[in-house]
Structures are given as structure tokens and as C-alpha cells.
Amino acid sequence: MNRAIFEEVLSILDSYAHLGEETNDMGTRLIGHAPHIAPKAYVNVVYAPLNDADLHEFCERIERPVPVQFKEFLTFANGLMVFSGALRVMGYTPLKRKADTHIYNYPSNIIVPNVTGRIKGLSHEALLVGFYKEDGSYVYLGEEGKAVRFDAKGNGDLLQEWPDFDSWLLSEITDLM
């Protein structure tokens, strides 16, 4: 992921900081306190980046190619939960956890839909990285890093495409705002 794109994404998420923010013991940034949803709810969640050892462990466990842009993203943030979960960018939960699996400690675990609960019909190269709460659709990174949103509940129809991870993330966060 391009650092400038990541900074632009953070700028959008940080626009909710006036509602309150904090960083928990795991390094997760909670942005935009939303007590009308729940006493400890936040609009945006930016998980602490993976360290080198955890990134290496992830790449070994995922069982498919990991596009460079997504690896770089994980060094900036190990996943996102934006706009009260409307969009989730999955991240990795290491085998040796430093805390319990509370929603603000670890992101939606990318291993589950890619390895243990793989959606049938996807090519081996497809790496599921995102999830939309509204319709249950997913985004995967395919050949050459192209981002593809598809209907996971229906017949797998292609819903939208972007040239890469960076384009997808920035455009969707901008559109959801």
C-alpha cells in the first residue's frame, strides 16, 4: 500500500476524532466514540500493524499468494473496521495472542474465509480481504492484485472491480463517508 494513500484513508477516518478517540493496550486506534450505538462503540477502528514475525507467520499460514500492496497495508494497519462495521478490511490474528480476541484487540481474522472456511468456487489465487455488512459481499485480491467485489450469498456475481487494493480501499471509504 502506498503510504500517501494510507495517510489519505486515515485522514478520512480521523475526521470523526472530534467525537472522541483512544488507543487501547494493543495499539488499536478507536476513532469517533458512538455511545448511541453502545457505551464503548466507535465509528472507526484501526488495528495496530503487524510486526515482522507476525507478518511472516501470516504469509506462511494463508496458503495462497499475498499481493505486495496488501502486505504493505498490514505494516500500516492490521485491518480496519470503518463506519460502524459497514466495511471491514480483514487482518491477521497471530497464533500467540497478546490479549483476548475482543473486537478491539484483533480484526476479523483473514485466515477464516481464506483457509478454514473458504468460500467455494474461488480460484486458489483469490485472497479475501474485505467484507461489506450491508449485503454480505466480499472483496478479494486476484491476479496482479486486482480488487474484486462479489456476491458471496447469491451466485457469486461480480459486483465491482478496481485495479488494485489501494484504489478499492480509498474509493470505498470515500463513497461510504
Backbone as JSON Lines, residues from 0, in Angstrom:
{"i":0,"aa":"M","n":[0.84,-1.18,0.0],"ca":[0.0,0.0,0.0],"c":[0.88,1.23,0.0]}
{"i":1,"aa":"N","n":[0.5,2.13,-0.81],"ca":[1.21,3.39,-0.89],"c":[0.97,4.18,0.4]}
{"i":2,"aa":"R","n":[2.04,4.69,1.01],"ca":[1.95,5.44,2.28],"c":[1.03,6.65,2.15]}
{"i":3,"aa":"A","n":[1.1,7.36,1.02],"ca":[0.24,8.54,0.83],"c":[-1.24,8.15,0.8]}
{"i":4,"aa":"I","n":[-1.56,7.02,0.17],"ca":[-2.95,6.55,0.14],"c":[-3.41,6.19,1.55]}
{"i":5,"aa":"F","n":[-2.54,5.51,2.3],"ca":[-2.89,5.16,3.67],"c":[-3.14,6.4,4.5]}
{"i":6,"aa":"E","n":[-2.3,7.42,4.35],"ca":[-2.48,8.67,5.08],"c":[-3.81,9.34,4.7]}
{"i":7,"aa":"E","n":[-4.19,9.25,3.44],"ca":[-5.47,9.81,2.99],"c":[-6.64,9.06,3.63]}
{"i":8,"aa":"V","n":[-6.53,7.74,3.67],"ca":[-7.56,6.92,4.34],"c":[-7.66,7.32,5.8]}
{"i":9,"aa":"L","n":[-6.52,7.41,6.48],"ca":[-6.52,7.8,7.9],"c":[-7.13,9.18,8.11]}
{"i":10,"aa":"S","n":[-6.86,10.09,7.2],"ca":[-7.41,11.43,7.31],"c":[-8.95,11.4,7.31]}
{"i":11,"aa":"I","n":[-9.5,10.57,6.47],"ca":[-10.97,10.42,6.42],"c":[-11.48,9.82,7.73]}
{"i":12,"aa":"L","n":[-10.84,8.77,8.19],"ca":[-11.27,8.13,9.43],"c":[-11.08,9.05,10.63]}
{"i":13,"aa":"D","n":[-10.0,9.82,10.62],"ca":[-9.72,10.76,11.71],"c":[-10.7,11.93,11.76]}
{"i":14,"aa":"S","n":[-11.47,12.14,10.69],"ca":[-12.44,13.24,10.71],"c":[-13.52,13.01,11.76]}
{"i":15,"aa":"Y","n":[-13.57,11.82,12.33],"ca":[-14.53,11.51,13.4],"c":[-13.91,11.64,14.79]}
{"i":16,"aa":"A","n":[-12.65,12.02,14.87],"ca":[-11.94,12.09,16.15],"c":[-12.56,13.11,17.1]}
{"i":17,"aa":"H","n":[-13.24,14.12,16.57],"ca":[-13.86,15.12,17.44],"c":[-14.93,14.5,18.35]}
{"i":18,"aa":"L","n":[-15.39,13.3,18.01],"ca":[-16.37,12.6,18.84],"c":[-15.72,11.84,19.99]}
{"i":19,"aa":"G","n":[-14.39,11.79,19.95],"ca":[-13.62,11.08,20.97],"c":[-12.78,10.0,20.33]}
{"i":20,"aa":"E","n":[-11.61,9.79,20.9],"ca":[-10.75,8.73,20.4],"c":[-9.86,8.23,21.53]}
{"i":21,"aa":"E","n":[-9.35,7.02,21.33],"ca":[-8.39,6.46,22.28],"c":[-7.6,5.37,21.57]}
{"i":22,"aa":"T","n":[-6.51,4.99,22.19],"ca":[-5.7,3.88,21.72],"c":[-5.65,2.87,22.85]}
{"i":23,"aa":"N","n":[-6.04,1.62,22.56],"ca":[-6.06,0.62,23.63],"c":[-4.68,0.01,23.85]}
{"i":24,"aa":"D","n":[-4.58,-0.93,24.79],"ca":[-3.3,-1.55,25.15],"c":[-2.66,-2.32,23.99]}
{"i":25,"aa":"M","n":[-3.45,-2.74,23.02],"ca":[-2.94,-3.48,21.86],"c":[-2.45,-2.54,20.76]}
{"i":26,"aa":"G","n":[-2.66,-1.23,20.95],"ca":[-2.25,-0.27,19.93],"c":[-3.34,0.02,18.91]}
{"i":27,"aa":"T","n":[-4.53,-0.51,19.13],"ca":[-5.65,-0.26,18.23],"c":[-6.18,1.14,18.47]}
{"i":28,"aa":"R","n":[-6.34,1.89,17.37],"ca":[-6.91,3.24,17.46],"c":[-8.42,3.17,17.3]}
{"i":29,"aa":"L","n":[-9.12,3.71,18.28],"ca":[-10.59,3.77,18.28],"c":[-10.95,5.22,18.02]}
{"i":30,"aa":"I","n":[-11.67,5.47,16.93],"ca":[-11.91,6.84,16.47],"c":[-13.42,7.09,16.32]}
{"i":31,"aa":"G","n":[-13.9,8.12,16.99],"ca":[-15.3,8.51,16.86],"c":[-16.2,7.77,17.84]}
{"i":32,"aa":"H","n":[-16.1,8.1,19.11],"ca":[-16.92,7.46,20.13],"c":[-18.39,7.58,19.75]}
{"i":33,"aa":"A","n":[-19.11,6.46,19.82],"ca":[-20.51,6.42,19.39],"c":[-21.37,5.77,20.47]}
{"i":34,"aa":"P","n":[-21.54,6.45,21.61],"ca":[-22.3,5.85,22.72],"c":[-23.77,5.61,22.39]}
{"i":35,"aa":"H","n":[-24.3,6.25,21.34],"ca":[-25.69,5.99,20.94],"c":[-25.84,4.58,20.37]}
{"i":36,"aa":"I","n":[-24.73,3.96,19.95],"ca":[-24.74,2.58,19.47],"c":[-24.55,1.62,20.64]}
{"i":37,"aa":"A","n":[-23.53,1.88,21.43],"ca":[-23.21,1.11,22.64],"c":[-22.23,1.94,23.45]}
{"i":38,"aa":"P","n":[-22.18,1.73,24.77],"ca":[-21.32,2.57,25.61],"c":[-19.86,2.64,25.18]}
{"i":39,"aa":"K","n":[-19.33,1.57,24.61],"ca":[-17.92,1.55,24.22],"c":[-17.74,1.42,22.71]}
{"i":40,"aa":"A","n":[-18.72,1.84,21.94],"ca":[-18.66,1.73,20.48],"c":[-17.91,2.9,19.87]}
{"i":41,"aa":"Y","n":[-17.25,2.61,18.75],"ca":[-16.54,3.63,17.98],"c":[-16.9,3.48,16.51]}
{"i":42,"aa":"V","n":[-16.9,4.59,15.8],"ca":[-17.25,4.6,14.38],"c":[-16.17,3.9,13.56]}
{"i":43,"aa":"N","n":[-14.91,4.19,13.85],"ca":[-13.79,3.63,13.08],"c":[-12.76,2.97,13.99]}
{"i":44,"aa":"V","n":[-12.21,1.87,13.52],"ca":[-11.2,1.13,14.27],"c":[-10.03,0.84,13.33]}
{"i":45,"aa":"V","n":[-8.83,1.22,13.78],"ca":[-7.61,0.97,13.01],"c":[-6.72,0.09,13.89]}
{"i":46,"aa":"Y","n":[-6.54,-1.15,13.48],"ca":[-5.76,-2.1,14.27],"c":[-4.27,-1.85,14.11]}
{"i":47,"aa":"A","n":[-3.53,-2.07,15.18],"ca":[-2.07,-1.88,15.17],"c":[-1.44,-2.75,14.08]}
{"i":48,"aa":"P","n":[-0.4,-2.24,13.43],"ca":[0.24,-3.0,12.35],"c":[0.86,-4.31,12.84]}
{"i":49,"aa":"L","n":[1.04,-5.23,11.9],"ca":[1.73,-6.48,12.23],"c":[3.23,-6.23,12.33]}
{"i":50,"aa":"N","n":[3.86,-6.93,13.26],"ca":[5.32,-6.88,13.29],"c":[5.85,-7.88,12.26]}
{"i":51,"aa":"D","n":[7.15,-7.88,12.04],"ca":[7.76,-8.73,11.01],"c":[7.48,-10.22,11.24]}
{"i":52,"aa":"A","n":[7.57,-10.66,12.49],"ca":[7.36,-12.09,12.79],"c":[5.92,-12.5,12.5]}
{"i":53,"aa":"D","n":[4.96,-11.67,12.9],"ca":[3.55,-11.99,12.65],"c":[3.21,-11.92,11.17]}
{"i":54,"aa":"L","n":[3.82,-10.98,10.44],"ca":[3.6,-10.9,9.0],"c":[4.14,-12.16,8.31]}
{"i":55,"aa":"H","n":[5.29,-12.6,8.73],"ca":[5.89,-13.83,8.18],"c":[4.98,-15.03,8.48]}
{"i":56,"aa":"E","n":[4.5,-15.13,9.72],"ca":[3.6,-16.22,10.11],"c":[2.33,-16.19,9.26]}
{"i":57,"aa":"F","n":[1.76,-15.0,9.06],"ca":[0.57,-14.86,8.22],"c":[0.83,-15.38,6.81]}
{"i":58,"aa":"C","n":[1.92,-14.95,6.2],"ca":[2.23,-15.36,4.83],"c":[2.41,-16.87,4.71]}
{"i":59,"aa":"E","n":[2.9,-17.5,5.75],"ca":[3.04,-18.96,5.73],"c":[1.71,-19.67,5.92]}
{"i":60,"aa":"R","n":[0.83,-19.12,6.73],"ca":[-0.44,-19.79,7.06],"c":[-1.53,-19.56,6.02]}
{"i":61,"aa":"I","n":[-1.47,-18.53,5.22],"ca":[-2.58,-18.15,4.35],"c":[-2.77,-19.11,3.17]}
{"i":62,"aa":"E","n":[-1.74,-19.83,2.79],"ca":[-1.83,-20.87,1.76],"c":[-2.15,-20.35,0.35]}
{"i":63,"aa":"R","n":[-1.85,-19.09,0.09],"ca":[-2.03,-18.52,-1.26],"c":[-1.15,-17.29,-1.38]}
{"i":64,"aa":"P","n":[-0.92,-16.84,-2.61],"ca":[-0.08,-15.65,-2.78],"c":[-0.69,-14.41,-2.12]}
{"i":65,"aa":"V","n":[0.16,-13.58,-1.52],"ca":[-0.29,-12.34,-0.89],"c":[0.26,-11.18,-1.72]}
{"i":66,"aa":"P","n":[-0.63,-10.41,-2.36],"ca":[-0.16,-9.26,-3.16],"c":[0.65,-8.28,-2.31]}
{"i":67,"aa":"V","n":[1.64,-7.68,-2.93],"ca":[2.55,-6.75,-2.24],"c":[1.78,-5.62,-1.57]}
{"i":68,"aa":"Q","n":[0.79,-5.03,-2.26],"ca":[0.05,-3.91,-1.66],"c":[-0.62,-4.31,-0.35]}
{"i":69,"aa":"F","n":[-1.13,-5.54,-0.27],"ca":[-1.78,-5.96,0.96],"c":[-0.76,-6.22,2.06]}
{"i":70,"aa":"K","n":[0.37,-6.8,1.72],"ca":[1.44,-6.98,2.72],"c":[1.85,-5.62,3.28]}
{"i":71,"aa":"E","n":[2.01,-4.64,2.4],"ca":[2.39,-3.3,2.85],"c":[1.3,-2.7,3.75]}
{"i":72,"aa":"F","n":[0.04,-2.91,3.39],"ca":[-1.06,-2.42,4.22],"c":[-0.93,-2.97,5.64]}
{"i":73,"aa":"L","n":[-0.63,-4.26,5.77],"ca":[-0.53,-4.89,7.09],"c":[0.61,-4.3,7.92]}
{"i":74,"aa":"T","n":[1.57,-3.64,7.29],"ca":[2.63,-2.97,8.05],"c":[2.2,-1.58,8.51]}
{"i":75,"aa":"F","n":[1.08,-1.09,7.99],"ca":[0.49,0.19,8.43],"c":[-0.66,-0.05,9.4]}
{"i":76,"aa":"A","n":[-1.47,-1.06,9.09],"ca":[-2.63,-1.41,9.93],"c":[-2.97,-2.88,9.69]}
{"i":77,"aa":"N","n":[-3.21,-3.59,10.76],"ca":[-3.59,-5.0,10.66],"c":[-5.12,-5.1,10.58]}
{"i":78,"aa":"G","n":[-5.67,-4.39,9.62],"ca":[-7.12,-4.43,9.42],"c":[-7.8,-3.14,9.86]}
{"i":79,"aa":"L","n":[-9.01,-2.98,9.36],"ca":[-9.84,-1.81,9.68],"c":[-11.28,-2.26,9.87]}
{"i":80,"aa":"M","n":[-12.0,-1.5,10.69],"ca":[-13.44,-1.61,10.78],"c":[-13.94,-0.17,10.67]}
{"i":81,"aa":"V","n":[-14.59,0.16,9.57],"ca":[-14.95,1.55,9.32],"c":[-16.46,1.75,9.26]}
{"i":82,"aa":"F","n":[-16.86,2.95,9.66],"ca":[-18.26,3.37,9.65],"c":[-19.15,2.33,10.32]}
{"i":83,"aa":"S","n":[-18.81,2.07,11.58],"ca":[-19.56,1.14,12.44],"c":[-19.68,-0.25,11.83]}
{"i":84,"aa":"G","n":[-18.62,-0.69,11.18],"ca":[-18.58,-2.03,10.62],"c":[-19.18,-2.17,9.25]}
{"i":85,"aa":"A","n":[-19.57,-1.06,8.62],"ca":[-20.12,-1.13,7.26],"c":[-19.13,-1.81,6.32]}
{"i":86,"aa":"L","n":[-17.84,-1.54,6.52],"ca":[-16.78,-2.16,5.74],"c":[-15.7,-2.63,6.69]}
{"i":87,"aa":"R","n":[-15.27,-3.86,6.48],"ca":[-14.16,-4.41,7.26],"c":[-13.06,-4.83,6.32]}
{"i":88,"aa":"V","n":[-11.85,-4.44,6.65],"ca":[-10.67,-4.95,5.99],"c":[-10.08,-5.93,6.99]}
{"i":89,"aa":"M","n":[-10.04,-7.19,6.58],"ca":[-9.58,-8.23,7.48],"c":[-8.09,-8.12,7.75]}
{"i":90,"aa":"G","n":[-7.69,-8.67,8.88],"ca":[-6.3,-8.71,9.27],"c":[-5.99,-10.07,9.86]}
{"i":91,"aa":"Y","n":[-4.84,-10.19,10.45],"ca":[-4.37,-11.48,10.95],"c":[-4.34,-11.52,12.47]}
{"i":92,"aa":"T","n":[-4.85,-12.62,13.03],"ca":[-4.76,-12.87,14.46],"c":[-3.64,-13.89,14.66]}
{"i":93,"aa":"P","n":[-2.51,-13.48,15.23],"ca":[-1.37,-14.39,15.4],"c":[-1.7,-15.6,16.27]}
{"i":94,"aa":"L","n":[-0.95,-16.67,16.08],"ca":[-1.15,-17.88,16.88],"c":[-0.89,-17.62,18.36]}
{"i":95,"aa":"K","n":[0.15,-16.82,18.65],"ca":[0.44,-16.45,20.03],"c":[-0.14,-15.07,20.28]}
{"i":96,"aa":"R","n":[-1.36,-15.06,20.77],"ca":[-2.04,-13.78,21.01],"c":[-1.47,-13.1,22.24]}
{"i":97,"aa":"K","n":[-1.49,-11.77,22.19],"ca":[-1.01,-10.97,23.33],"c":[-2.16,-10.59,24.25]}
{"i":98,"aa":"A","n":[-3.41,-10.82,23.77],"ca":[-4.6,-10.46,24.54],"c":[-5.76,-11.35,24.08]}
{"i":99,"aa":"D","n":[-6.91,-11.2,24.72],"ca":[-8.06,-11.98,24.28],"c":[-8.53,-11.46,22.91]}
{"i":100,"aa":"T","n":[-9.45,-12.16,22.31],"ca":[-9.87,-11.82,20.95],"c":[-11.02,-10.81,20.91]}
{"i":101,"aa":"H","n":[-11.04,-9.91,21.85],"ca":[-12.04,-8.83,21.85],"c":[-12.01,-8.1,20.52]}
{"i":102,"aa":"I","n":[-13.15,-7.61,20.07],"ca":[-13.27,-6.96,18.76],"c":[-12.31,-5.8,18.57]}
{"i":103,"aa":"Y","n":[-11.89,-5.14,19.64],"ca":[-10.96,-4.03,19.51],"c":[-9.5,-4.44,19.69]}
{"i":104,"aa":"N","n":[-9.26,-5.72,19.98],"ca":[-7.88,-6.19,20.08],"c":[-7.37,-6.76,18.76]}
{"i":105,"aa":"Y","n":[-8.25,-7.51,18.08],"ca":[-7.86,-8.14,16.82],"c":[-8.96,-7.94,15.78]}
{"i":106,"aa":"P","n":[-8.57,-7.83,14.52],"ca":[-9.55,-7.63,13.45],"c":[-10.26,-8.93,13.08]}
{"i":107,"aa":"S","n":[-11.21,-8.84,12.16],"ca":[-11.81,-10.04,11.58],"c":[-10.66,-10.85,10.99]}
{"i":108,"aa":"N","n":[-10.55,-12.1,11.39],"ca":[-9.39,-12.92,11.05],"c":[-9.43,-13.39,9.6]}
{"i":109,"aa":"I","n":[-8.47,-12.96,8.83],"ca":[-8.38,-13.26,7.4],"c":[-8.18,-14.76,7.13]}
{"i":110,"aa":"I","n":[-7.69,-15.5,8.1],"ca":[-7.47,-16.94,7.92],"c":[-8.8,-17.67,7.74]}
{"i":111,"aa":"V","n":[-9.84,-17.27,8.45],"ca":[-11.1,-17.99,8.41],"c":[-11.68,-18.08,7.0]}
{"i":112,"aa":"P","n":[-11.98,-16.96,6.31],"ca":[-12.58,-17.11,4.98],"c":[-11.6,-17.56,3.89]}
{"i":113,"aa":"N","n":[-10.32,-17.53,4.19],"ca":[-9.32,-17.92,3.18],"c":[-8.81,-19.34,3.35]}
{"i":114,"aa":"V","n":[-8.9,-19.89,4.55],"ca":[-8.34,-21.22,4.79],"c":[-9.38,-22.15,5.42]}
{"i":115,"aa":"T","n":[-9.79,-21.85,6.64],"ca":[-10.64,-22.79,7.38],"c":[-12.09,-22.79,6.92]}
{"i":116,"aa":"G","n":[-12.59,-21.68,6.41],"ca":[-13.98,-21.59,5.94],"c":[-14.03,-21.01,4.54]}
{"i":117,"aa":"R","n":[-13.18,-21.5,3.68],"ca":[-13.04,-20.96,2.31],"c":[-14.35,-21.01,1.54]}
{"i":118,"aa":"I","n":[-14.68,-19.89,0.91],"ca":[-15.87,-19.82,0.06],"c":[-15.61,-20.64,-1.2]}
{"i":119,"aa":"K","n":[-16.52,-21.54,-1.51],"ca":[-16.36,-22.41,-2.67],"c":[-16.44,-21.62,-3.97]}
{"i":120,"aa":"G","n":[-15.68,-22.09,-4.94],"ca":[-15.73,-21.51,-6.27],"c":[-14.69,-20.44,-6.54]}
{"i":121,"aa":"L","n":[-13.96,-20.02,-5.53],"ca":[-12.91,-19.01,-5.74],"c":[-11.64,-19.68,-6.26]}
{"i":122,"aa":"S","n":[-10.91,-18.97,-7.1],"ca":[-9.64,-19.51,-7.56],"c":[-8.67,-19.57,-6.38]}
{"i":123,"aa":"H","n":[-7.67,-20.4,-6.5],"ca":[-6.68,-20.54,-5.42],"c":[-5.98,-19.22,-5.14]}
{"i":124,"aa":"E","n":[-5.76,-18.41,-6.17],"ca":[-5.03,-17.14,-6.01],"c":[-5.85,-16.07,-5.3]}
{"i":125,"aa":"A","n":[-7.18,-16.18,-5.31],"ca":[-8.03,-15.15,-4.72],"c":[-7.82,-15.06,-3.21]}
{"i":126,"aa":"L","n":[-7.45,-13.88,-2.74],"ca":[-7.24,-13.62,-1.32],"c":[-8.36,-12.71,-0.84]}
{"i":127,"aa":"L","n":[-9.26,-13.24,-0.03],"ca":[-10.36,-12.44,0.52],"c":[-9.79,-11.46,1.53]}
{"i":128,"aa":"V","n":[-10.1,-10.16,1.35],"ca":[-9.54,-9.14,2.23],"c":[-10.57,-8.2,2.84]}
{"i":129,"aa":"G","n":[-11.79,-8.15,2.27],"ca":[-12.77,-7.19,2.76],"c":[-14.17,-7.77,2.8]}
{"i":130,"aa":"F","n":[-15.0,-7.16,3.64],"ca":[-16.37,-7.62,3.84],"c":[-17.29,-6.41,4.02]}
{"i":131,"aa":"Y","n":[-18.45,-6.44,3.37],"ca":[-19.46,-5.39,3.48],"c":[-20.64,-5.91,4.31]}
{"i":132,"aa":"K","n":[-20.95,-5.2,5.39],"ca":[-22.04,-5.62,6.26],"c":[-23.39,-5.52,5.56]}
{"i":133,"aa":"E","n":[-23.59,-4.5,4.75],"ca":[-24.89,-4.23,4.15],"c":[-25.45,-5.41,3.36]}
{"i":134,"aa":"D","n":[-24.63,-6.01,2.53],"ca":[-25.14,-7.08,1.67],"c":[-24.38,-8.4,1.79]}
{"i":135,"aa":"G","n":[-23.39,-8.46,2.67],"ca":[-22.64,-9.69,2.86],"c":[-21.65,-10.0,1.75]}
{"i":136,"aa":"S","n":[-21.39,-9.03,0.9],"ca":[-20.43,-9.26,-0.19],"c":[-19.0,-9.18,0.34]}
{"i":137,"aa":"Y","n":[-18.1,-9.78,-0.42],"ca":[-16.68,-9.8,-0.08],"c":[-15.87,-9.15,-1.18]}
{"i":138,"aa":"V","n":[-14.65,-8.8,-0.84],"ca":[-13.67,-8.33,-1.81],"c":[-12.48,-9.26,-1.74]}
{"i":139,"aa":"Y","n":[-12.02,-9.67,-2.92],"ca":[-10.79,-10.44,-2.96],"c":[-9.79,-9.76,-3.87]}
{"i":140,"aa":"L","n":[-8.53,-10.07,-3.62],"ca":[-7.45,-9.62,-4.49],"c":[-7.1,-10.8,-5.38]}
{"i":141,"aa":"G","n":[-7.15,-10.56,-6.66],"ca":[-6.9,-11.63,-7.62],"c":[-5.59,-11.45,-8.34]}
{"i":142,"aa":"E","n":[-5.6,-11.9,-9.57],"ca":[-4.4,-11.82,-10.39],"c":[-3.88,-10.39,-10.46]}
{"i":143,"aa":"E","n":[-2.58,-10.27,-10.29],"ca":[-1.9,-8.99,-10.36],"c":[-2.45,-7.97,-9.36]}
{"i":144,"aa":"G","n":[-3.09,-8.44,-8.28],"ca":[-3.55,-7.56,-7.23],"c":[-4.88,-6.86,-7.48]}
{"i":145,"aa":"K","n":[-5.58,-7.18,-8.57],"ca":[-6.87,-6.56,-8.86],"c":[-7.85,-6.84,-7.71]}
{"i":146,"aa":"A","n":[-8.62,-5.82,-7.29],"ca":[-9.63,-5.98,-6.25],"c":[-10.98,-6.22,-6.9]}
{"i":147,"aa":"V","n":[-11.69,-7.25,-6.41],"ca":[-12.97,-7.65,-6.99],"c":[-13.99,-7.84,-5.88]}
{"i":148,"aa":"R","n":[-15.11,-7.13,-5.98],"ca":[-16.22,-7.31,-5.04],"c":[-17.21,-8.27,-5.68]}
{"i":149,"aa":"F","n":[-17.64,-9.27,-4.9],"ca":[-18.57,-10.25,-5.44],"c":[-19.64,-10.6,-4.43]}
{"i":150,"aa":"D","n":[-20.75,-11.1,-4.94],"ca":[-21.9,-11.51,-4.15],"c":[-21.63,-12.9,-3.58]}
{"i":151,"aa":"A","n":[-21.31,-12.97,-2.31],"ca":[-20.98,-14.25,-1.68],"c":[-22.22,-15.02,-1.26]}
{"i":152,"aa":"K","n":[-23.36,-14.35,-1.13],"ca":[-24.58,-15.01,-0.69],"c":[-25.39,-15.59,-1.84]}
{"i":153,"aa":"G","n":[-25.28,-14.98,-2.99],"ca":[-26.06,-15.42,-4.14],"c":[-25.27,-16.38,-5.0]}
{"i":154,"aa":"N","n":[-25.15,-16.03,-6.27],"ca":[-24.48,-16.92,-7.21],"c":[-23.05,-16.5,-7.53]}
{"i":155,"aa":"G","n":[-22.47,-15.63,-6.71],"ca":[-21.09,-15.23,-6.91],"c":[-20.88,-14.16,-7.96]}
{"i":156,"aa":"D","n":[-21.94,-13.45,-8.31],"ca":[-21.85,-12.41,-9.33],"c":[-20.8,-11.36,-8.98]}
{"i":157,"aa":"L","n":[-20.08,-10.93,-9.99],"ca":[-19.15,-9.83,-9.86],"c":[-19.96,-8.54,-9.67]}
{"i":158,"aa":"L","n":[-19.64,-7.77,-8.64],"ca":[-20.35,-6.53,-8.37],"c":[-19.57,-5.3,-8.8]}
{"i":159,"aa":"Q","n":[-18.25,-5.36,-8.65],"ca":[-17.41,-4.21,-8.98],"c":[-15.95,-4.63,-9.0]}
{"i":160,"aa":"E","n":[-15.13,-3.89,-9.76],"ca":[-13.69,-4.16,-9.83],"c":[-12.91,-2.86,-9.69]}
{"i":161,"aa":"W","n":[-11.71,-2.99,-9.15],"ca":[-10.76,-1.89,-9.04],"c":[-9.41,-2.41,-9.5]}
{"i":162,"aa":"P","n":[-8.52,-1.56,-9.95],"ca":[-7.23,-2.04,-10.44],"c":[-6.34,-2.65,-9.36]}
{"i":163,"aa":"D","n":[-6.56,-2.23,-8.09],"ca":[-5.7,-2.74,-7.02],"c":[-6.31,-2.45,-5.65]}
{"i":164,"aa":"F","n":[-5.66,-2.95,-4.62],"ca":[-6.11,-2.8,-3.24],"c":[-6.25,-1.33,-2.85]}
{"i":165,"aa":"D","n":[-5.22,-0.53,-3.15],"ca":[-5.23,0.89,-2.78],"c":[-6.44,1.61,-3.36]}
{"i":166,"aa":"S","n":[-6.71,1.39,-4.65],"ca":[-7.84,2.05,-5.32],"c":[-9.15,1.64,-4.67]}
{"i":167,"aa":"W","n":[-9.29,0.36,-4.4],"ca":[-10.51,-0.13,-3.76],"c":[-10.72,0.55,-2.4]}
{"i":168,"aa":"L","n":[-9.73,0.47,-1.54],"ca":[-9.9,0.97,-0.18],"c":[-10.21,2.46,-0.16]}
{"i":169,"aa":"L","n":[-9.45,3.24,-0.88],"ca":[-9.68,4.69,-0.87],"c":[-11.04,5.05,-1.47]}
{"i":170,"aa":"S","n":[-11.4,4.43,-2.57],"ca":[-12.69,4.77,-3.19],"c":[-13.86,4.34,-2.33]}
{"i":171,"aa":"E","n":[-13.79,3.2,-1.7],"ca":[-14.91,2.74,-0.88],"c":[-15.05,3.55,0.4]}
{"i":172,"aa":"I","n":[-13.96,3.89,1.03],"ca":[-14.05,4.73,2.23],"c":[-14.57,6.11,1.88]}
{"i":173,"aa":"T","n":[-14.15,6.64,0.77],"ca":[-14.66,7.93,0.31],"c":[-16.16,7.85,0.02]}
{"i":174,"aa":"D","n":[-16.58,6.8,-0.68],"ca":[-18.0,6.63,-1.01],"c":[-18.87,6.42,0.23]}
{"i":175,"aa":"L","n":[-18.37,5.68,1.21],"ca":[-19.15,5.4,2.41],"c":[-19.26,6.62,3.34]}
{"i":176,"aa":"M","n":[-18.34,7.53,3.19],"ca":[-18.33,8.7,4.07],"c":[-19.53,9.52,3.82]}
